[in-house]
Amino acid sequence: MIPFLIAAAATFVAGFIVMPIALLLARLLGFYAVVPERRCFVYVLFGKVVDTIDDPGLHMLITRMGWRALIVNWLGTCHVLDMRLDQEYLRSQPVNSEEGAPMGIGIWYEMFISDPVSYLFKNTDPRGSLAANVSNSTVRCLSNLPLGSMLINRHAMSSTVRAEVSPKSHEWGYKLGSVYIRKVHFRDFAMIKQIESKVVNRLRQVTSAIKQDGANQVSIITSTADRQAAVEFAKASAIRPNIVGAALDQISQDPEVADALFRVLETQKVVHSEGRVTLLPEGAALLGQLLAAQSTTALGTSTNRSANPPPLS
């Protein structure tokens, strides 16, 4: 059991303490280097570039640089460059349109390191120089363009700026990628307000014209429908007597049917009228009694009036 514990302890010490320390010393002494993905190691010794490594993985510096690998980490410099794609956005670059309107252009562009040595030693600030170059190219190439083209043809303007900037930026080891005109806007606040008021007034005019056109269409449809209805009603009024006369002529051929029809029509008129109807039975006896009673009532009323004369005023 004791030999097993001793072996385990020795393995632990060798694997987790001795080996990392040995690898660290070997890396510091320049025996090897591990380059991550999308990184570049530039080794400079006594003011000269000794080697440039941009392939990711494990590299033996002894085989690449010889005896200089043993002193490059102590007497030289190792520059670690990020080779990944980067991007930047320049806001509101001032340009003037052909009509003299003050415009602002927002430009977005991508860049990456194409030549590590030129990036390190040909320009002290390649990123700032590229931004200034893009800004100057934007102002120089896009000024005095027609306002309509400036607001619509963004792809053409992006291609123009990229063609102007790329050759110069490549000399500094910084290569320009995609360029896109992202935003075109007015810089004068008073002009923006004037344009907004004109747009609002134009929208009001268009809305009023649409409403008026709709009302005119409705009026045309209504008048057309009224005219067609009047024509049809006139035709109906003209042929109604003919239809009614033909029906009555056909009914009058049978006297019983005609008599029944006219009785029904007379009864219907009487029922629908608002007058008072008095029904009397057949025979004149009741009629004579009613007339006699009415005469007696009228005679009594006149006698009472003569017995009681009205007072004199």
Beta strands, then each sheet from edge to edge (+ up, - down):
strand 1: 32-35
strand 2: 39-45
strand 3: 48-53
strand 4: 57-60
strand 5: 77-82
strand 6: 86-96
strand 7: 102-113
strand 8: 174-186
sheet 1: 1+ 4-
sheet 2: 3+ 2- 5+
sheet 3: 6+ 7- 8+
end
